[in-house]
Every structure is written in structure tokens, then in C-alpha cells.
Amino acid sequence: MDLTKWLLESRDPSVRYWALRDLEGKELGDAEVSVAQDRIMESSWVRTIFAAQKPGGWWVNEQDMYLPKYTAKIGRASCRER
């Protein structure tokens, strides 16, 4: 089986997104890329992360969006982009 085809058929929307972008060379405005992005935001792990967010838009400490590292807003955003 062709590995790229398998990655594009992935049940994990983030895998499909990166396969479209990096392997297929699709741009952000492409319809397939947009659908993959929407599915990422609908995925259970993204919903879990945002469910932990406080009503004010922060996760751990309203006064410091960076600390504690990897549980604060900046750390989560950094991990998500990789």
C-alpha cells in the first residue's frame, strides 16, 4: 500500500492535514485542507483541551499565560503546532 495514500485516509484528522500540506503540497486555502482543519477542531482531544480552558480564556493562571510550562496557554499552542 502506498504510504501517502494511507496517511491521507487516516482516521486522525491532524495526520490527514499534515499529509495534505507536506506530502501533497496543498495550500491553506485548499478545500481539502480546510475540511481537515475543521475536523481537527472537532476531534475529541482538541475538545478535551478546550474543555479545560477557564471562562476567561486561560488554563492555569490568569496572571501568567506561560507558566506552568506545557499546561499554560502558550505551551499548549506550541505543542499543537508541531
Secondary structure, DSSP 4 states (H G I P E B T S, - for coil): --HHHHHHT-SSHHHHHHIIIIIS---TTSHHHHHHHHHHHHSHHHHHHHHTS-TTS-SS-TT-SSPSTTTSHHHHHHHHH-
